[in-house]
């Protein structure tokens, strides 16, 4: 009888312990956008409230946003002087999401801009010193669409000064960072941001979903390991929008690798061809999803066999370092030549292709519309004696449709309909028609009245969704 009572008592204790299992505490620190200003029923529709619903019962999300709050201590409403700040620390959070900087750009605040990073650093340090030792995640400010009138919040300062400072702080402190700036694109949508500054409930929901996806990333582990990967040996580090990048030589070729803060399961990677850092929003978003971003220089080789050889060697090194067998390829403009020429010879190593205003036939560019220098470099790279010999070449991307179709590689092109440099009709359209004739799917996103620039989409979500889906097939 005594043994039975002890057993029952043990079961009751275990049950009570399970019922009281500690929830993960998330503190949302910020200004009116965090608070949910002007959102109807903000207690349920602010981004922290919607994040709570996404995360579920295992989390406790608290909103510590305050209208008008600044990171600057000498701003007109410093966050560190507010009751919410003290309450956020007393909460002893496990995760702290910080989103400050918008109000700092007001002219009477921004006169203290030289103090911004130091003041923000002090805020970070104050959370680091908590007994809960929280994971701190920085959120870049969202884009605002107010007029640049010099009288209030400055959209330009948010983009060109505050955002890079927040990224620099994430890099310096090795903190997670989530890019909110590109979330709503570069065109004002009244449904998303009615007053051109504060997101609606719908906009707040997009913020919450983005944060949720990052917090629930199915991870491989941290980027660090007991074995130093090849790209860190003798490399120079650099800041890539808050992430740590490594610049190094591989087989005598200049290469780069940028590490995510958390590595997604399977160690996926995206391989960018040419124009490093140009319109990087897709790359940043994939870093948030746990992808590594890599680059192997093939400038002025126009996808010639030497470029393919370089990529073969670099791919081998990436596989030896444990990266996924299949890679997402990203090629902007002339980068289309190398991604397709490499994929044609290595179709089983390619998860998908994202090509942006891609050169698919070098007879159109550079030979027809490019500079004399580019034409000379192309002939040299391929070993052609002259343009007539180049015209006989049957190894352009437009010639690889059958290989792509047979391999069933998912393909996405983004094109400007007014592109006068790399003509849609001579490049993507020719390839698209052949792929469709072969019964192979290809998706093309058209940008009306847009030329060769800007590349990509300001809100890259359609591109990112395409890559994530392809990589998970």
C-alpha positions, 0 to 999 in steps of 0.5 A: 500500500505504501509503495502504491501511494509513493508511485501515485505521488510520483505520477502526480509530481511528474504531471504537475511538473509537465503542466508547469513546463517553462514557456519560452519568453519572447520580449518584443522591444520597439516603437509604435510599429511594435506597439501596434499604433493605429491598428484596430484591436491592437491587443490581438493584431499587433505583430507581437500578438500575431507572433504569439498565435503563430508560435503557440502555447509553448511561447509567451510573447510580450509587447514592450513597444512604446510609441515614439521610442528612440534608441538614442539616449538624447532622443526625445523619448529614449527607450531606456528611460521608459517603464516598458524597458524596465518591465522588459528586463524584469520579464527575464526573456529567453528571446529579445526582438529589438526594432528601434531606429525609425523615430531616431531619424527625426531631425531633432533626434538625428543631430545626435546620430554619432551616438546612435551605435553606442546607445544601441550597443548599451541597450544590447549589453543591458539585455545580455547581462540579464540572468536569463541570457537571452538570444537577442535578435535585431530587426531592421526598420521597415521602409516608410513612405512618408515624404522626405520633407526634413520635418519628421521621420526620414525614409532616406535616413532609415535606408542609408544610415539606420539600416546599415548601422543595425546591420553593423551592430549585428555583425559586431555582436554576432547577433541574429538579424531579420531584414524587415526593410524589404518586407513591404517592397518599394511601392506604397500599398495603402492596405499594408501601411495606411498612413505610410508609416505604421503597418496595418494588421495585415502588414503586422501579420507579415512581420510576425510570419517572417519572425516566426519562420526564423524562430522555428527554423529546422536547424543543423546547428550553429555555423561553427564546428570543431573542424575549420572549414576550408573557406575560413583558412587564411580568410579575411572576414567582412560584414554582409548585412549583419552576417559574417562573410569570408573572403579567400582564395580557392585554387587561386580564385577569389571566392566568398562564403557568408554564413547564416547565424543558424544553419538549416538542416542539410546545409543548403546553399545558394551560389551567386554568379557575378555582381556580388552585393548587387540587389542582395535582398534574395541572398539576405532572406535565404541567410535568414532561412539558414542558407550559406551564400557563396561566390566563386569569381568567373568575371570576364569568362562569360561562362566559358569552359575555364569558368565551368572548371573553376566552379567544378573545383569549388563545388568539390570543396563545398561538398567536402565541407558537408554542404548539400549535394544540390545547390540553388543557382543565382545568375544576374545578367551575364551571370546567366551564362555560367549558371546554365553552362555549369548546370548543363554539365552538372544537372544532378547537382542543381536544385533550381535556377533563379536567373535575373535578366539573364544573358542566354545567347552571347550573340545578342549580348555582348556581340550585338549590343555590348562594348568592344571590350566585352566582345574581345574578352568573350572571344579570348575566353572561348578561344574563338578566332572571330565573331563568325566562329563564335556564331557557330557555337552551340553551347549557349544557355538557349541551347541547353533547354533539352538538358534542363527539361530532362533533368526537371530542374525548376527554373525561374526568370525575372525580366524587365519588359523594357530591357534594351541591353539583354533583350527578352525576345532574344534571350528568355523568350527563346528559351521559354518557348523551347522549354514549353515545347518540351513540356518542361515548366519554367516560371517567368516574372515580368516587370512592366516598363522596367529596363535591365536595372534594377535587378531582382524584386524589392520584396524578394518573397516570390523568388525566395518561396520558389527557391525554398520549395525547389530545395525541399522537393 
